[in-house]
Amino acid sequence: MRANALYWAMPASLEVFKQNYLVVGLDDEAVKRIADLSRLETYLAGESLIQVGEKSGDLYVILEGQVSIVTEAGDRLAEAGPGSVLGEVALIDDQPRSAAAVATGLTRAARLPAGELRAFMKQNRDIGFTVLANLAAVLCHRLRNADRKIDALNCQDPWRGSL
């Protein structure tokens, strides 16, 4: 469903959208223009926003509710709530989804179609640069955290205390 002006006229929804890291550093008009690209989607508990292996670069901003991020094997990786962004890796690398996102209850999300978002960013390069810089900062932070966790695992002695 296309997000219409009436929906974004509801201050609470736009305020939640403004909480996502993609729009940090943008003025209210730029945020509104990005929000206007989105489609409002509603999911019930157990419904998938994103499926493992899906070929899509669409981004999702959670407006209401909670979503579980799960592996193909069903292991829960994380929880996402209002203001969270999902799907940013596929937006950048245009590869199939590596994890699923499943609503844990009634959830509303703003889906930003990848093609429209990319075209908007190309036409509005200052806004596009800010969005890409925000994406890069978050993905770098996640990579550094993953590196620290791997280093910590490598430093552990698996035989310690067992003999």
C-alpha positions in Angstrom: 0.0 0.0 0.0 1.4 3.4 -0.9 2.1 5.6 2.2 -0.1 8.6 1.7 0.2 12.2 2.9 -2.5 11.5 5.5 -0.4 8.8 7.1 2.7 10.9 7.3 0.6 13.8 8.5 0.3 11.8 11.7 3.2 13.3 13.7 3.9 10.1 15.7 4.6 8.0 12.6 6.9 10.6 11.0 8.7 11.1 14.4 9.4 7.4 14.5 10.7 7.4 10.9 13.0 10.3 11.9 14.6 8.1 14.6 16.2 5.7 12.0 19.9 6.2 11.5 19.6 6.6 7.7 18.3 10.2 8.1 20.7 11.4 10.8 22.0 14.9 9.7 19.1 15.5 7.3 16.7 18.4 7.7 13.0 17.7 8.2 12.1 18.4 4.5 14.7 15.8 3.3 13.4 13.2 5.8 9.8 13.8 4.6 10.9 13.4 1.0 12.5 10.0 1.8 9.5 9.0 3.9 7.2 9.9 1.0 9.0 7.2 -1.2 7.8 4.5 1.2 4.9 2.2 1.3 3.2 1.4 4.6 2.9 -2.3 5.2 1.2 -4.1 8.1 2.2 -7.6 9.3 0.7 -10.0 11.8 2.6 -12.2 14.2 4.6 -14.8 12.3 4.5 -13.0 8.9 7.8 -12.4 7.2 8.9 -8.9 6.1 12.1 -10.4 4.6 12.9 -14.0 3.7 16.3 -15.7 3.5 17.5 -15.9 -0.1 15.0 -13.3 -1.3 16.4 -11.1 -4.1 15.4 -7.6 -3.0 17.2 -4.5 -1.9 14.1 -2.8 -0.3 14.7 -1.2 3.0 12.3 -1.4 5.9 11.9 1.1 8.8 9.9 -0.4 11.7 7.3 2.1 12.8 5.3 0.0 15.3 5.8 -3.5 16.8 8.7 -5.9 17.0 10.5 -8.0 14.5 12.9 -11.0 15.0 15.9 -11.4 12.8 16.5 -15.1 12.3 18.9 -17.3 10.3 17.8 -19.9 7.8 18.2 -22.5 10.6 15.8 -20.5 12.7 18.3 -19.1 15.2 17.4 -15.7 16.5 20.1 -13.1 15.8 18.4 -9.9 17.1 15.2 -8.1 17.8 14.2 -4.8 16.0 11.7 -2.3 17.1 10.4 1.2 16.2 13.0 3.2 14.3 15.1 0.2 13.3 16.2 -0.2 9.7 16.2 -3.7 8.0 17.7 -4.7 4.7 20.6 -2.3 4.3 23.1 -4.9 3.3 21.0 -6.1 0.3 20.5 -2.4 -0.7 24.2 -2.0 -1.0 25.4 -5.3 -2.4 22.3 -6.3 -4.4 22.7 -9.9 -3.2 20.0 -12.3 -1.8 18.9 -11.7 1.8 21.1 -13.4 4.4 18.6 -13.5 7.2 14.8 -13.4 7.7 12.8 -10.7 9.5 9.6 -12.0 11.1 7.0 -10.0 12.9 6.5 -11.0 16.6 3.1 -9.2 16.8 1.2 -6.6 14.9 3.9 -4.6 13.1 3.8 -1.6 10.8 6.8 -0.8 8.6 7.7 1.7 6.0 9.1 -0.2 3.0 11.4 1.9 0.8 11.7 0.3 -2.7 15.4 0.0 -3.6 15.0 1.3 -7.1 13.1 4.4 -6.1 15.5 5.1 -3.2 18.5 4.7 -5.4 17.0 7.0 -8.1 16.2 9.6 -5.4 19.7 9.4 -4.0 21.2 9.8 -7.5 19.0 12.9 -8.2 19.5 14.4 -4.8 23.2 13.8 -4.3 23.7 15.7 -1.1 20.9 13.7 0.6 22.2 10.5 -1.0 25.7 11.1 0.3 24.4 11.6 3.8 22.3 8.4 3.6 25.3 6.4 2.3 27.6 7.9 4.9 25.1 6.9 7.6 24.9 3.4 6.1 28.7 3.1 5.9 29.1 4.2 9.5 26.6 1.6 10.9 28.0 -1.2 8.8 31.5 -0.4 9.8 30.4 -0.4 13.5 28.8 -3.8 13.0 32.0 -5.2 11.3 34.2 -3.9 14.1 31.9 -5.5 16.7 32.0 -8.8 14.8 35.8 -8.6 14.6 36.0 -8.1 18.4 33.8 -11.1 19.0 35.9 -13.3 16.7 39.1 -12.1 18.4 37.6 -12.9 21.8 36.6 -16.4 20.6 40.1 -17.0 19.2 41.7 -16.0 22.5 39.8 -18.6 24.5 41.5 -21.8 25.4 38.9 -24.6 24.6 40.7 -27.0 26.9 41.0 -24.6 29.9 39.7 -26.3 33.0 38.9 -29.5 31.3 41.9 -31.6 32.4 
